[in-house]
């Protein structure tokens, strides 16, 4: 990698884009934690992604991006929608009924580790160097510490932690699957269709689970839903898509350990959340592992 390839676009717009992704995605965990108690998880995530999918789809069509044209394209999109939206995001929303926003964000940081590991598999797999392997092993030790049961964690929280960990694995697997699929759909349209399909599945899940009877359209519920839709899904995701083409994979990987730090500060400030015992140790170990993977991992 040459010095000229570190940032391909103008420095200020790239820095501003990173600031948007850091702050917005780092704050979505807090927004979910606040709103999920008024708008149950299936409907909260489902409505959010349906609205965002429609908005991004209109934007993609306006920019001349075509709808998927083959059965295989639609198959790949459905698989990615299940992995990224239904499990990757829906499970986190469900889990935050019991799990603090800062803990959720820290566990989601492990997605960088799973992505690096899954990225070594298959015909397009890229081997990791020694430094990245050390970071991978270190990060997984941190994950174990984060989910290690203690007297302060009840059964509901343990189920939530397991769901968040599964969501991180599904997100990483879905991304690697999409990367190797060779799909011809343009990125914005691809994201829109994933969100729309995943959102419909989540909304149907919520309706079948009887969530309509539990919805409380409060200021917190509506405000959280609008924030997640407009800022979390449309603005931050659109900015992230732009960044993919303007900076390096190593710098993009910093999102995985900056966002949890922002989520932890916001959770402490707004909800008086804190990390206890092994969670603090796990946090430090995960962040260190992700940083090593980002620093030593080979650019893709």
N, C-alpha and C positions, 0 to 999 in steps of 0.2 A: 504493500500500500504506500503510495507516495504522499508527500505532504499536501500536494494540491488536491488529493482526493478526500481529505478529511472532511471538508465542507464544500459541497459543489455549488451551492447557491450563496447569495449575499449573506454575510454573517448576521446582520441585525434581524432580518426576517426569520432565519433559522433559529436564532436564540428566542425570538418572540414566540415561534411555534412550539418550541420546547417548553417555554413557560406556560403556554395554554394547556398542553397535554399534562404537564406535571401537576398544575394546580387543579384543573378540572377533574382529571381521572383520580387524583389523590383525594378529592372531595366527594366523589360519588359514593364511597363507602359510608360516609356520614349521612348523605342524603338518603341512601337506602335504609340505614338504621333508624332514621327519624320517621320516614314515611311508611315503612312496612307494617307498622303497628296500626295504621289507619286504613291503608290499602293493602290487602293481603298479597303475598308474594307472587302468585300466578298472574293475577290481574295487574299488579304493579309492573312486573317485568314485561308481561304480554302487551299491555297498552303502550308502554314505552317503546318497545321495538316495532310494533305495528306502525305507530305514528312516525317514528324515525325512518322506517323502511319506506313508507310512502313518500316522505319528504326527500330522502336521498334518491329514490327512484325517479321522482320528477326532475331533480337536479341532474341526474345522469342522462335522462332523455333529452333535457334541454341542451346538454353538452354534446349530444349526438351519439351517446353510447347506446348500443342496441341491447334488447332483451336477449337472454340465452336462447340459442336456436336449435340445440340438439338435446336428445334425451340424456346423453352422457353429461352434458353441462348441468342439466337440472339435477341429475343424480348426485354429482359432486356438491352442488349447492345445498341440497337437502342434508347430506352427510355433514357438511360444515356447519349448517344451521343447527343441527342437533348437538354437535360438539361444542361450538363456540357460543351460541345463544341460549339454547335450552339448558345444557349442562353447565357450560362455562360461565354464564351469567345468571341463569335462572336458579341454579343451586345456591349461588352466593346470596341471592336475594332471599331465598327461603331460609338459609342458615342464619342470616342476620336478625331473625326474630329472637335468637338466643345468644348469638356470638357478637361480641363487641366489634365495632367497625375497625379499630386498629388491629385487632387480632386477625380479622378477615383479610385485611390488606397485606399483612405480613405473610400469611400463608399463600396468598395469591402471588407474592413475589417469587415463590418457588417455581412458578411457570417458566421463568427464565432457565432454571436448572433442567426441568423436564424437556424444554425445547432443545437445549444443547445436547441432551442425551439422545432424544429421538432423532435429532439431526444427524447422528452418526450411523443410523440404520438405513437399510435399503440401498438400491443401486446408485442413488444420488447422495448417499451419506458422506459426511465430511469428518474425518478423524479429528479428535481433540488432542492438543498437545499436553504435556505433563502439567503445566500450570492450570489449564482449564479443568483437567481431571481432578486435581487437588481441590479446586473450587467446587466442582460438582459433588465430590464426596463430603466436603465440609458443609455445603448447603443442605444436603440430605440429612446430615446429623442435626442441623438446626431445625429442620422440619420435624424430626422425631422429638426433639425437645419441646417444640411448640404444641404438639398434640399429645404429649405424655400426660396421662391422667394424674390428677392430684385431688386432694380433699375438697378443693374449691370448685371443681368442675362436676356438674351433674350430668345425668344421662342425656338430656336434651342438648346441652352444650357439646357433648362428645359427638352426638349425631351431626350437629352443625359443623363441627370441625372436620369430621370425615367428609361431609358434603363439599366443603370448601376445598379440601385437598383433592377430591375427585374432580371438582370443577377446573382446578389448575392443570391436572393431568389431561382432561378432555380438551381444554383450550389449546395446550401445546400439541397434542396429537392431531387436532383438527387443523392447526396452522401448518404443521409439517405435511399432513395429507394434502391440503390444498396447494401447498408449494410444489409438490411432486406430481400433481394431477395433470398438469399441462392444459388447464382450462383456458379457453380463449376469451372469456368474458372480462371486460374492463373492470378495474378495481372498484370504482364507485358503484357501478351497477351490481357487481358481485356482492359488495357489502349490503346494498339495499335489499337484494333478494334474500340474502341470509337473514337479515333482520326481520323482514316481512314474514317469511316462512316460520322462523323461530318464534316470533312474536305471536303468530296465530296459534301455534302449538301451545305456548305458555298460557295464552288467554283461555283456550279451550280447557286446558288442565285446571285453571282457576275456577272456571264456571262449573265443571263437573265436580270439583271438590267443594262446591257450595260457598265459594268466596263472595258471591254477589250479596249474600245476606249479611256478610261481615264488613262490608265496605263502609267507611265513615269518611265522607267527603269534607274533611277538615282543611284548614289552611295548610297545615303541615303535610297532609297527604297529597293535596293538589299541587302545592308548591314543590314538593319533592319529585312528583311525577313529571312536572313541567321542566324542572331543572335537569333531571336525568335524560329526558327526551331531547331537549334543545341543546344543552351544553354537553352532557355526557356522551350521547349517541351521535348527534349531528355535528356539532362544532369540533369536539375533541377527536372523534374518529376521522372526520374529514381532514383535520389538521395532521393527524398521524399518517394518513394515506399520502399527503403531500410530503411529509418528512421522509418517508421511505425512499423517495426519489431525490432528496436533497442532501442527505447526510449518510453516514456509514452505519452498518449494523451494530458496531461496537457502541456508538453513541446512542443508538436507539435502545440498546439494552439497559442504559442507565435509568430508563423509565421504571424498570422492575424494582429498583431499590431507592429511587427518589420518591415515588408515589407513596409507598408505605410510611416513609418518614413524615410526609405531609398529612397522611391519614391519621397517624398517631398523634400529631400535634393538634389537629382539628378535633379528634375524638376526646382528647384531654381538655381542650378549651371549651367545647360546646356541651359535652356529655359527662365530663369528669371521669373519663375512662382512664384506666391505668393497666400496666402489665405487671404480672406477679411472678416471682420465683423463676421457674424454668422458662417461662415465656420471655423474660428479659434476656436470658442466656440464648434461647433459641433465636430471638430477634437479631442479636449481634452476630450469631453464627451464620444465619441465612444471608444477612446483608453482606458479610465478608465473603461468603461463598459466591454469591451472585456477582459481586465486584470482581472477584478473581476470574470467573467465567467470562465476564464482559471484557476484562483487560487482556486476558491471554487467549481467549477463543479466536479462532481464525475467522476473518471476515468472509461472509458468504455473499 
